[in-house]
Amino acid sequence: MSTLRPYQFEPQEIADNLSGLVQSTFDDLTSQFMLLPKGTTFLEYSDFRAGYEALRRHTDGFKVVDVDRCWKAARENAVAAIVLRTIVGVTPPEWQDLAKEETDVEFTNGWSRNLDSKIRTDPNYFSTRGGSSKLTVERTTALFMAACAVLAQGPAEAQEGMIHRLDKIDTKEGLDSVRYAAEEHIPYAVLLYERYLGRPFASHRDGVSELVGDVMENAIEDRLHAARIPFRKTKRAERVPGFDQAPDFFTPDEVDPAVIIEAKITGDDGTARDKVARIHRLATMRDDREREGEPAFEVVACIDGRGFGIRREDMGQLITATRGKVFTANTLKDLIKYTRLSDFLPISSESE
């Protein structure tokens, strides 16, 4: 017998079957942390490798790593600058701080992170108007000076209980180590790409943190668009009259909503509890409207991630508050069929 989900039960049946419905929803939850959105600035390995080759060739296999040669490589392929930063083993803000220490050049907050983003989307950036401006050249030169200096020096002796950031296989002996990594048996470009992505993919995950949270919202939006169902997706931190916090979706609109959807993927149980509390407030608004004889909206929760699978009590409250209208990434295909969203399907369309 196939597993029944909360949205397949009548509201009056939920209380008697709550424990099983909580478990079936738990079984549907996926961690989601193994999947990351690429975003618009993801740097593919082939592009990273091209930047690596530009830097390797212009420095004669890392034999002479100076500012002039770094600039030649970067003007051929701007990603060479990211490769240089990755060899040092620092984040864009850390590279900026290092440059401040090594030079007298001033940086505005977040400048190096912004530069990093522009390079990832345009390997010819340093040939463009913005990338060849006097200010950009001055600050990028400071970054190159700092990187060249620390790579030439190698790691300083660390005090007891500390380790130097350059004390790693490819920088432990300064440029001699870099040359060894590039020339011997280490696939150096692969090693650097893994380091660039971070523990693994941590650096990229930090850069797309907001997109990670949008995965469920985007999936809902795609389904509603495909079904030609009218809706309004609210913006982050948007204020909507009559609501303490704006829900993620209204159908057909916020003036006379028939369906309200809250969406969230999270691995954090605190964030999950916050979302459950928001849905409770919406359910209370719905109940108040019903008691006063006003048109009431349906409250729908689209959730996923291990954060929602930690407390059975919270999941039980969520199922009860939504009258069973709880969907996960695995059951999102049933969203329209089992909610009042189906009332808005065009006559020519078939319900999913």
N, C-alpha and C positions, 0 to 999 in steps of 0.2 A: 504494500500500500504506500502510495506516495505521501511525503510529508506535507501536512497542511500548515499554511502560514497564517499569521494573525489576520491579515486583510481578507482571508477567505471565510472568516467567521462573522456572524451577526454580532452586533455590540452586546446583546444580552447573553451571548454564549461565552464571552471572553473570560469573565470572572471564574467560571467553572473549569476552564481549560488553561488558565493563565500560566501555570508552571510549565506545561508542555509547549506553550507558545513562546515563552521566554527561551526555552532550550532550542526550539527550532530556529529562532532568530539568531541565537548565539552560534548555531551551527552554520548559518549563512554568512556570518561575518568573516571577512578576510582581513589580513593584517595591512595590506596595501603598501607596506613600507618597501616591498621589493620592486615596486614600480614608481618611476619618477617621470614627470613631464619634461620634455627636452627644453621647452621654452623657445624663444626666438634667437637666443645667443649661444646655444649649445655648440661647443667646439668639437667636431668629429676628429677621430684619430688621424685620418688622412690629411686634414687641414693642419693639425698640430705637427704632424710629421713634416709637412712642407716648410713650416716655420723653423723646425729643428734643423732641417737640411740647409736652409739659408744661413742660419747662425753657424752651423758646423763648417760650411764651406768658406764663409767670409772670415772665420777665425783660424783657418788652416787646421781644421780638426781640433780646435780649442787650444792651439799652441800659443796664439796671441789673442787674448781677450781684452780689448781696450774699447774706449768709447767710440772711436772712429769706425772700427770694424763692426761694432754693434749697430751703429747707425746705418752702415751699408747693408747689413743683413735686414734690418727693420724696414728700410726703404724698399728692399726687394720684396719682403713679406713681413708685414707688421707683427704677425704671430711670433716672430723671432723674439720680440720683447717679452711675450708671455713665457716662452721657453727659457729665456734668461732668468726671469723671476722664479720659475719652477726649479731651475738648477740650484739657486740660492736656497729655495725651500721656504718662501714666505708668501703671505697673502698680499693682495694689492695694498691694503692699509698699512701693513707692516713694512712693505717696500717703501712706501711714502715716508714712514717714520724713520726708516734707515737712511733715506736720502736726506732728510732734515738734519740728522746727526752728522752725516758726512759732508754736507755742503751748506751754504748759506741761503739756498733757494727756499722760498716760502710756498707752501701748498695750501689750497683751500680744502676744507673737510670733504672727504669723499672723492677728491679729484682723481686719484689713481684707480679707484674702483670704476669710475665712469670711463676712464681711458681704457681699462681692461675690457669693458663691455663693447666699446666702439671697435676695438681691434678684433674681437671675436666675430663681429659681423662684417668686417671689411679689411681683408688682408692688404689692401692698398691704402689704408688709412693715412699713412704718413706722406702720401702723395696728394692728398686732398687739401682743400683750403684750411679746414680746421686742424688737420694733423700736421700741417707745415707752418702754422702760425708761430709767431715769435715766442708766445707764452708756452705753447705746447712743446716746442723744441727745447726751450730752456728747462722746463720741468722734467721732460723725458730724459734729457741729457744728465740731469741730476740723478735720476733713477739709474741710468746706465753707469754713472761714476760710482755710485754706491755699490752696485752689484759687482763691478770689476774690482773694486777695492777689496771687498770681503772675500771674493774668490781668490784673489792673489795672496791674501794673508792666510787664508785657511782658518780653522777654529782656534780661538784663544784658549788658553788653559783655564778650565772651569774650576771653581772652588768646590770643596767637598760637598757632595750631595747634589750637585748640579751637572747638567750636560749641555754642551754648546750645540746650537742649531746646525752648525756646519759639520758636526761630528757624525757624518754619514758616509756611505761607501764612495760616493762620487765627489765629495768635497773635503774629506778628512785630511788629505795632504795638499789642499789647494788645487791649483790647476793641474798638477800631476795626476790627481785622482780623477778629475774630469776627463782628461785625455785617456786615462786607463779605461774608464767606463765606456767611452765612445769607441775605443779601438779594440778592446779585447772581447771577452765572451759574453758581456752583458748586452742584451738588446736595449740600448740606452734610451732610444726614443720611446719605447714601450714603458720602461721604468718611469721616465719623466711624465708621460701621459697619465699613468696611474697616480703619480704623486700630485699632478695638477688636479685630477678629479677629487682626490682626498679620500680618506679612510672608509672604505672606498665610496666615491661619489659624494662625500660630505660637502666639499666646496661647491659642487654643482647644486646639491640639495639646498644649501644656504641661499644660493642665488635664485632659486625658483620656489622658495618656501611658500609664497602666496599662491603660486600655481598649483602646488600640491593640494592646498585646501580647496581649490576650485575644480578639482577633478569631478566630484559628484555633481556640482552645479552645472558644469559643462555637459555632462552626460544627460541631465534632465533637460537642459535647454535644447540639446540636439533632438531628443525624443519629441518634445513639444513642437519644435519647428517642423520635424518630419511629418507629424500628425496634423499640422496646420491648426493647432489649438492656440487661441489667443492667450497671452500671458504678459506679465511685466516682471522682469528680473530687477531687483533693487541693487543699487550700488553700495559699496562698502561704507558703513557708517552713515548711510542716508537716513534722513528724518522723514517719516511718513505720518501725517496727522492721524491721531487716534491710536497709535502704536508706540509703546515705550521704546521698542527696538524693531526696526523694519524686518519683517520676514524676508526670506530669500526670493520667494516667488508668490505672485498673486495671479489667479485666473478668475475672470478675464482681466480684472484690474483692481486697484486698491480702493476705488470708490464704492464698488459693490462686489466684493470678492465672494466667489462660490467655493474656491479651493485656495488654501494657503499652504505653501510647502516650506519646510525648514530642511536644509541639507547640510551634512557635515561628515567628513572623514577625519578621524583623529586617532592617534595612538596614545593619547593622554587622557586618563580617566577624569581629571579635573575639567578639561575642556568638554568632555562628554557630559559631565554633570551640568555644566553651564548651559549646554544646548538643551538638555532635558528640562531644565528650569524654564528656559524660554518657551518651550513647547507647552509646558504646564500653564504659563500665563496666557498663551493663545487659546488653550482649551477652556480656561476660565472665562475669557471673553466670549467664546462661542456659547458656553453654557448660559451666560448672562443674557445674551441675545435671545436664546431660545426661551428662557423664562419670561422675557418681556414681549414675546411674540414677534420679534424682529427676524428678518432673514438671517440665518446663521451660516457660517462658512464651515467647510470641512478642513480639519487640521491633518496634514500629512507629514510624516517624518521620513526622510531619505538619508540613511546613515550607514557608516561602515568604519572599519578600523578597530584594532584591539582595545581602544579606550572604552568603547561601548560594551565590551564583553567582560568587564571586570566585576560589576555589581549587578547581581540578579534583581535586586530590589529596584534599582533605577530602570532596568529594562522593563520590568513589570509595570512600573508607573508610566513609562513611555507608551507601552501598548495600550494601557487602560485609557490614558489621556487622549490618544489619537483614535480610540475605538477600533484599534487593530490596524490602522493605516500606517504600518511601518514597513519600509522597503530597504533592502540592502543593494549593493552593486550586483549581487547574484540574482536578485528578484526584480530589478528595475524594469525588466521587460513587462511586468504585470502592472506597472504604475497606472497606466491609463485605463486599462480594463477594469480594475478594482477600485477606482475612485470616481468622483464626480467629474473628473476631467473628461471622461467618456461622453458626458452630456454636450461637450463642445466640439466633438468631432464633426467635420463637414458631412453632410448627408451622403455624399458620394464615397466616403471613406469607410473602411471596415475597422471595427475596433481591434486593437492589438490582442 
